[in-house]
Amino acid sequence: MSYIVLARKWRPKKFSEMVGQEHVLQALGHALDSGKVHHAFLFTGTRGVGKTTVARILAKSLNCETGVSANPCGVCGACREIDEGRFVDLIEVDAASRTKVDDTREILDNVQYAPTRGRYKVYLIDEVHMLSNSSFNALLKTLEEPPPHVKFLLATTDPQKLPATVLSRCLQFSLKRLSASLIGERLKFIAGAESLAYEPAALALLARAADGSMRDALSLLDQLIAFGGGSLSEANARSMLGTIDRGHVARIIEALARADGADLLAQVQELDQDAPDYDRALVEVSALLQRLAIVQIVPDTATQDEQYDADTLVRLAQALAPEDVQLYYQIALGGRRDLAMAPEPRLGFEMTLLRMLAFRPEADTAPADLGQSASRGPSAKSNPPRERAVPTAVAAPTPKASQAPPAPAVVPAARAAAPVAPVPAEIATIDASNWLGIVDAAQLTGMVRQFALNCVPASFIGGLLSLRLDAAAADRRTKQIEEKLLLALVKYLGRDIRLNIETAESALATPARQRAIAEQDRVSFAAAAFEDDPAVRGLRERFGAEIDTASVKPGN
């Protein structure tokens, strides 16, 4: 017996065997069970999502010898003949090859005749958007008022090309692209049914490469079976698809986390030996960055990934600050867009990675240990590790007995050499009278300083500093800013304290608000002085000039 490809062998024969498309199946099931079936259906969607399959199952449901229902028996003569493609009353038309109006008229000439074998004569017109305008005009009248024994099932990947007059005469169902998880589960089921040993990561790669098409996924599975001689391994899948090894992607991210330019270029050099598709390489880098962003927010998802082990994801998520992950992801997307304009694909890939290093922001604490040696020769001098903020949302895995504890974070020499205000031996209290001075002395900068200036101390008892946050600045509050503020205060005060921040319901007399009021007073005074200037008064009296008070700025 000749071999049947998986896409045909595992084509669903009932609605219950379909993967996804519940919104379409539910509507069709209710219509069939109630007996209220429209005479014309239009199924749209990208290739391989089940348009023709749904249409054939619908034709089977209409002509099943046990009666019209959403669950055809599958064993009667009509069901078997439809499955085998030889049912005389199911007329399948390929509109791509029969676009002429004469072809359409030839089909319509037989519409008036009653079905020969089944209950309904069903016309399944695939790629209906390929019909000519004359063919559509010939079809319109019959499509609007067909004989009671005729049903039209239209399928297309490009519904925009259909005339509005045709669209208005059909019930339209848009079939969605299938998610990679749905495709992956279906591939696992089929591989198990075919008695094929597989690695989950290999099928996950095929599901992603299918790009929402179940038929493409099954074709890729057939190809992988032939490529690996029946071995569905991750290595074979990556080699067949031209994707890079996940360990290599992880090493690239590690080099980025250490800001090690020399190692980063060495990884690219090693990658180039396999002549990879650099666009796919950027896709893999982007995909890993997206996984790290999720793990930083929801740590439990680290154990749910089929391509990367949980320890690798947690380790990389701790080594990179959340803002770095977001920035690198955006740069990777831009790098894919610019890759076609690069002198060579490898150069474009290298520049994308170097752009990530060049634009990574500053932070306040050292990076998490990646298990690498602190001394890396010349690269350690040319690219010293920058200070990174460790994401607090990621819970570090419990260290094994054989593992040494991570090295403590070391403040870089450049930061340590910066002038620091004298640390007070003891501050009896922190209140509104000295809060601005403490903010200045603690050398707070950027968003942390702005956040602190919008706070007012409420109490400082037993090492617990309670701050009240102005309601107008509540949207600036983040866990990372609070941690940086606490670290700066602990460093300045020279002792451990705890921080409690509550948002006030009304406006507070914060340093930021007092400064804003003072600035408004300066502007008002400057505007009044400008109006009282004799020259200005003369211009107003002589020419009727008006003063734009909003443009008046106080002098320094």
C-alpha positions in Angstrom: 0.0 0.0 0.0 1.3 3.4 -0.9 2.4 5.8 1.9 -0.2 8.4 2.9 1.3 11.7 4.1 0.4 12.7 7.7 -1.5 15.8 6.6 -4.0 13.6 4.7 -3.9 10.6 7.0 -4.7 12.7 10.1 -7.2 15.1 8.5 -10.2 15.4 10.9 -13.3 13.5 9.8 -15.6 14.9 12.5 -16.0 18.3 14.2 -14.9 16.7 17.5 -11.5 15.9 15.9 -10.8 19.5 14.9 -8.1 21.4 16.8 -9.1 24.9 17.7 -11.7 26.9 15.7 -14.3 26.4 18.5 -16.1 29.6 17.5 -16.8 28.1 14.0 -17.6 24.6 15.2 -20.1 25.8 17.8 -22.1 27.9 15.3 -22.2 25.1 12.7 -23.1 22.5 15.3 -26.1 24.5 16.6 -27.3 25.2 13.0 -27.1 21.5 12.1 -28.7 20.2 15.2 -31.6 22.8 14.9 -32.0 22.2 11.2 -31.6 25.9 10.4 -28.7 25.6 7.9 -28.0 28.6 5.6 -27.6 28.0 1.9 -24.2 29.7 1.5 -21.1 29.6 3.8 -17.8 31.5 3.4 -14.8 30.1 5.3 -11.8 32.4 5.4 -8.3 32.1 7.0 -4.7 31.6 6.2 -3.4 28.3 4.6 -3.6 25.1 6.6 -6.1 26.1 9.3 -8.9 23.8 8.2 -11.2 25.7 5.8 -11.6 22.9 3.3 -11.7 20.3 6.1 -14.6 22.1 7.9 -16.4 22.4 4.6 -16.1 18.6 3.9 -17.3 17.7 7.4 -20.2 20.1 6.9 -21.1 18.3 3.6 -20.9 15.0 5.4 -23.2 16.2 8.2 -25.7 17.4 5.6 -25.7 14.1 3.7 -25.2 11.5 6.4 -27.7 8.7 5.9 -28.6 8.8 9.7 -29.8 12.3 9.4 -28.6 15.9 9.5 -26.6 16.5 12.6 -23.3 17.9 13.9 -22.1 14.3 14.4 -22.1 12.3 11.2 -21.8 8.6 11.7 -18.7 8.2 9.4 -19.6 4.6 8.5 -22.6 5.0 6.1 -22.1 5.0 2.3 -22.3 8.8 2.0 -19.8 9.4 4.8 -17.3 6.9 3.4 -17.6 8.3 -0.1 -17.1 11.9 1.0 -14.0 10.8 3.0 -12.7 9.0 -0.1 -13.5 12.0 -2.4 -15.9 10.2 -4.7 -19.3 11.4 -3.5 -21.2 12.4 -6.6 -23.2 15.1 -5.0 -20.2 16.9 -3.5 -18.8 19.0 -6.3 -15.4 20.4 -5.5 -14.3 23.3 -7.7 -10.8 24.7 -7.8 -11.5 28.4 -8.6 -7.8 29.0 -9.3 -7.9 26.8 -12.4 -11.5 27.5 -13.5 -11.7 31.3 -13.4 -13.5 31.8 -16.7 -17.2 32.7 -16.9 -17.9 29.7 -19.2 -16.6 27.3 -16.5 -18.9 28.9 -13.9 -21.9 28.7 -16.2 -21.2 25.1 -16.9 -21.3 24.4 -13.1 -24.5 26.4 -12.6 -26.3 24.6 -15.5 -26.5 21.5 -13.2 -27.7 23.4 -10.1 -31.3 22.9 -11.0 -31.1 19.1 -11.0 -31.9 17.2 -7.8 -29.0 15.4 -6.0 -28.2 11.9 -7.3 -27.1 10.1 -4.2 -27.4 12.3 -1.2 -29.8 14.7 0.6 -28.1 17.9 -0.7 -26.0 18.8 -3.7 -23.0 20.6 -2.2 -20.8 22.9 -4.2 -17.4 23.4 -2.5 -15.5 26.2 -4.3 -11.9 26.6 -3.1 -9.9 29.8 -3.5 -13.1 31.5 -4.6 -11.4 34.9 -4.8 -9.7 33.8 -8.0 -12.9 33.9 -10.0 -13.2 36.6 -12.5 -15.7 39.5 -12.2 -17.9 37.9 -14.9 -17.9 34.6 -13.0 -19.0 36.3 -9.9 -21.8 38.1 -11.8 -22.9 34.7 -13.2 -22.9 33.2 -9.7 -24.7 36.0 -7.8 -28.3 35.1 -8.7 -27.9 31.4 -8.0 -26.0 32.2 -4.8 -28.8 34.4 -3.5 -31.7 32.1 -4.3 -30.5 28.6 -4.9 -32.8 25.6 -5.1 -33.7 24.1 -1.7 -31.5 21.0 -2.4 -28.3 23.0 -3.0 -25.7 24.3 -0.5 -22.7 26.5 -1.4 -19.5 26.3 0.6 -16.9 28.9 -0.4 -13.3 28.9 0.9 -10.6 31.6 0.4 -7.4 32.9 1.9 -8.1 36.5 0.6 -11.7 37.6 1.4 -10.8 41.2 0.6 -10.9 40.3 -3.1 -14.5 39.1 -3.0 -17.2 41.5 -4.2 -19.4 42.9 -1.4 -22.4 41.5 -3.3 -21.0 38.0 -2.7 -20.1 38.6 0.9 -23.6 39.9 1.7 -25.1 36.6 0.5 -23.0 34.3 2.7 -22.5 33.5 6.3 -18.9 34.3 7.0 -16.6 32.3 9.3 -13.0 33.4 9.9 -10.8 30.6 10.9 -8.0 31.7 13.2 -4.3 30.9 13.0 -3.6 28.1 15.5 -1.3 28.7 18.5 2.0 27.0 18.8 0.9 25.2 21.9 -2.2 23.7 20.2 -0.1 22.6 17.3 2.5 21.1 19.6 -0.1 19.1 21.5 -1.5 17.8 18.2 2.0 16.8 17.0 2.6 14.9 20.2 -0.6 13.0 19.9 0.1 12.1 16.3 3.7 11.1 17.0 2.5 8.9 19.9 -0.2 7.3 17.6 2.5 6.6 15.0 4.8 5.0 17.6 7.5 7.6 17.0 10.0 8.4 19.8 10.3 12.2 20.0 11.8 15.0 22.1 9.3 17.6 23.2 11.6 20.4 22.2 11.8 19.1 18.6 8.0 19.2 18.2 7.9 22.6 19.8 10.3 23.9 17.2 8.1 22.4 14.4 5.0 24.0 16.0 6.7 27.4 16.0 8.0 27.0 12.4 4.5 26.1 11.2 3.4 29.7 11.9 -0.2 28.9 12.8 -0.8 26.2 10.1 -1.6 22.7 11.1 -1.0 21.4 7.6 2.4 23.0 7.5 3.2 21.5 10.9 2.3 17.9 9.7 4.3 18.5 6.5 7.3 19.5 8.6 6.8 16.4 10.8 6.9 14.3 7.7 10.1 16.0 6.6 11.7 15.6 10.0 10.9 11.8 10.0 12.6 11.6 6.6 15.5 13.8 7.7 16.3 12.0 10.9 15.4 8.5 9.7 12.6 8.4 12.2 14.5 10.2 15.0 12.5 13.2 16.1 15.3 14.8 18.1 15.8 18.5 18.8 19.2 18.5 17.1 17.7 17.1 13.9 14.9 19.6 14.0 17.3 22.5 14.4 19.5 21.2 11.6 16.5 20.8 9.3 14.9 24.2 10.1 18.2 26.0 10.1 17.8 27.3 13.7 20.7 27.7 16.1 21.3 25.6 19.1 19.5 26.8 22.2 22.7 26.5 24.3 24.4 28.9 21.9 21.5 31.4 22.3 21.8 31.1 26.1 25.6 31.8 25.9 25.0 34.9 23.8 22.5 36.2 26.4 25.1 35.4 29.1 27.7 37.4 27.3 25.3 40.3 27.1 24.5 40.1 30.8 28.3 40.3 31.6 28.8 43.1 29.1 31.6 41.0 27.7 32.1 42.2 24.2 35.0 39.9 23.4 33.1 36.8 24.4 30.0 38.1 22.5 32.1 38.3 19.2 33.6 34.9 19.9 30.1 33.4 20.1 29.2 35.0 16.8 32.4 33.6 15.3 31.5 30.1 16.5 28.0 30.5 15.2 29.2 31.6 11.8 31.0 28.2 11.3 27.5 26.6 10.8 26.5 29.2 8.2 23.2 30.0 10.0 20.2 32.0 8.9 20.9 35.2 10.9 17.3 36.3 10.7 16.3 33.0 12.4 19.2 33.6 14.9 17.6 37.0 15.8 14.3 35.3 16.1 15.8 32.8 18.6 17.4 35.6 20.6 14.1 37.5 20.7 12.2 34.4 21.7 14.5 33.8 24.7 14.4 37.4 25.8 10.6 37.2 25.7 10.7 34.1 27.9 13.0 35.8 30.3 10.7 38.8 30.6 7.8 36.4 31.5 10.0 34.6 34.1 11.0 37.9 35.7 7.3 38.7 36.2 5.9 35.2 36.9 8.8 33.0 38.1 6.7 29.8 38.2 6.5 29.7 34.4 10.2 28.8 34.3 9.3 25.1 34.7 6.8 25.2 31.8 9.2 25.8 29.0 9.9 22.8 26.7 13.1 24.3 25.1 15.1 25.7 28.1 15.5 24.2 31.5 14.2 26.1 34.5 17.7 26.7 36.0 18.9 28.4 32.8 15.9 30.6 32.6 16.0 31.7 36.3 19.8 32.3 36.1 19.5 34.5 33.1 16.4 36.3 34.4 18.4 37.2 37.6 21.4 38.3 35.6 19.5 40.8 33.5 17.6 43.8 34.7 14.0 43.9 33.4 14.6 47.2 31.5 17.6 45.6 29.8 15.5 42.6 28.6 12.9 45.0 27.2 15.5 47.1 25.5 17.3 44.1 24.0 14.1 42.7 22.7 13.3 46.0 20.9 16.8 46.1 19.5 16.5 42.5 18.2 13.3 43.4 16.4 14.9 46.4 14.8 17.9 44.3 13.9 15.7 41.9 11.9 14.2 44.9 10.1 17.6 46.3 9.2 19.3 42.9 8.4 18.4 43.1 4.7 20.3 46.5 4.4 23.4 45.3 6.2 26.6 44.7 4.0 26.5 41.1 5.1 24.0 39.2 7.3 26.7 38.4 9.9 27.7 42.0 10.1 24.1 43.0 10.7 23.7 40.3 13.4 27.0 41.5 15.1 25.9 45.2 15.0 22.6 44.3 16.6 24.3 42.6 19.5 26.9 45.4 19.9 24.0 47.9 19.8 22.5 46.1 22.8 25.8 46.6 24.7 26.3 50.2 23.6 22.8 51.3 24.7 22.3 49.3 27.9 21.3 51.7 30.7 23.1 52.2 34.0 21.9 50.8 37.3 22.9 50.6 40.9 24.0 47.1 41.8 26.3 44.5 40.4 25.1 41.7 38.1 24.2 38.3 39.4 27.0 35.7 39.2 26.7 33.6 36.1 29.2 31.1 37.3 31.9 32.6 35.1 35.4 33.6 36.1 35.7 37.3 37.2 39.0 37.7 35.3 38.6 37.3 31.5 41.9 38.8 30.3 41.9 41.8 28.0 38.1 41.8 27.7 37.7 42.4 31.4 39.6 45.6 31.1 38.0 46.9 28.0 34.4 46.0 29.0 34.1 46.1 32.9 30.9 44.7 34.2 28.3 47.5 34.6 26.2 47.7 37.7 22.9 45.9 37.2 19.7 45.8 39.2 18.7 42.2 40.1 15.0 41.7 39.4 13.3 41.0 42.8 10.4 39.1 41.2 12.6 36.1 40.3 13.1 33.6 43.1 16.6 32.0 42.9 16.6 28.2 42.8 17.7 26.4 46.0 21.5 25.8 45.7 22.5 22.2 45.7 25.0 20.9 48.3 27.7 20.6 45.7 27.3 24.2 44.5 29.2 27.0 46.1 27.2 30.1 47.2 27.2 33.0 44.7 29.9 35.6 45.1 28.8 38.8 46.8 28.1 41.8 44.6 31.1 44.1 44.4 30.6 47.9 43.9 32.8 49.0 40.9 35.7 51.2 41.6 34.3 54.1 39.7 31.2 54.2 41.9 33.2 53.7 45.1 35.5 56.6 44.3 32.6 59.1 43.9 32.5 61.7 46.6 30.0 60.8 49.3 28.5 63.1 51.9 29.7 62.5 55.5 27.6 59.8 57.1 26.0 61.1 60.3 26.8 59.2 63.5 23.1 59.1 64.4 20.1 60.9 63.2 17.5 61.3 66.0 14.6 61.8 63.7 13.7 62.2 60.0 10.9 64.6 59.3 9.7 67.3 56.8 12.3 69.8 58.2 15.3 67.8 57.2 14.0 65.5 54.5 15.2 67.6 51.6 18.7 67.8 53.1 18.8 64.0 53.5 17.7 63.5 49.9 20.5 65.8 48.7 23.1 64.2 51.1 22.2 60.7 50.0 22.9 61.7 46.4 19.7 60.4 45.0 19.4 60.9 41.2 16.9 60.4 38.4 13.5 58.8 39.0 14.5 57.8 42.6 15.2 61.4 43.5 11.9 62.6 41.9 10.0 59.9 43.8 11.7 60.9 47.1 10.9 64.6 46.6 7.2 63.6 46.3 7.2 62.0 49.7 7.0 63.4 53.2 8.3 61.5 56.3 5.5 60.5 58.7 7.6 58.8 61.4 11.0 57.3 62.1 10.7 54.8 65.0 12.8 51.8 65.8 14.5 51.7 62.4 11.2 51.9 60.6 10.9 55.0 58.3 7.3 55.7 57.2 6.8 57.9 54.2 3.6 59.4 52.8 3.5 59.6 49.0 1.7 62.4 47.3 -1.3 61.0 45.4 -0.4 63.0 42.3 2.9 60.9 42.1 1.4 57.5 42.8 1.8 56.3 39.2 5.6 56.7 39.6 5.8 54.1 42.4 7.5 50.9 41.4 9.1 48.1 43.5 12.5 48.8 41.9 12.4 52.5 42.8 11.5 51.7 46.4 14.4 49.3 46.6 16.9 51.8 45.2 15.6 54.5 47.7 16.0 52.1 50.6 19.6 51.1 49.5 20.6 54.7 49.2 19.2 55.6 52.7 20.9 52.6 54.3 24.2 53.6 52.7 23.9 57.2 53.9 22.7 56.5 57.4 25.2 53.7 57.9 22.7 51.3 59.4 19.9 49.0 58.4 16.4 50.5 58.3 13.0 49.4 57.0 10.8 51.4 54.7 7.0 51.7 54.7 5.4 53.9 52.0 1.7 54.8 52.0 -0.1 56.9 49.4 -1.9 59.9 50.8 -5.5 60.6 49.8 -5.0 64.4 49.6 -2.2 66.7 48.5 0.9 66.9 50.7 3.4 69.7 51.3 6.2 67.7 49.7 9.5 69.2 48.6 8.4 68.8 45.0 5.1 70.6 45.6 6.8 73.4 47.6 9.3 73.8 44.8 6.5 74.0 42.2 4.6 76.6 44.3 7.8 78.6 44.7 8.4 78.5 40.9 4.8 79.6 40.2 5.3 82.5 42.6 8.5 83.5 40.7 6.6 83.4 37.4 3.8 85.5 38.8 6.2 88.0 40.2 8.0 88.2 36.9 4.8 88.7 35.0 3.7 91.5 37.3 7.0 93.2 37.0 6.9 92.9 33.3 3.5 94.5 33.1 4.6 97.4 35.4 7.6 98.2 33.2 7.2 101.7 31.7 8.2 100.7 28.2 5.7 97.9 28.2 3.0 100.2 29.5 3.8 102.6 26.7 3.5 100.0 24.0 0.2 98.8 25.4 -1.3 102.4 25.6 0.0 103.4 22.1 -0.6 100.3 20.1 -3.2 98.4 22.2 -0.7 95.5 22.6 -1.6 92.5 24.8 0.8 90.6 27.0 1.1 86.8 26.6 1.7 86.1 30.3 2.5 82.4 29.6 5.6 83.5 27.7 7.1 85.5 30.6 9.9 83.6 32.2 11.7 84.7 35.4 15.4 85.5 35.2 18.1 83.5 36.9 
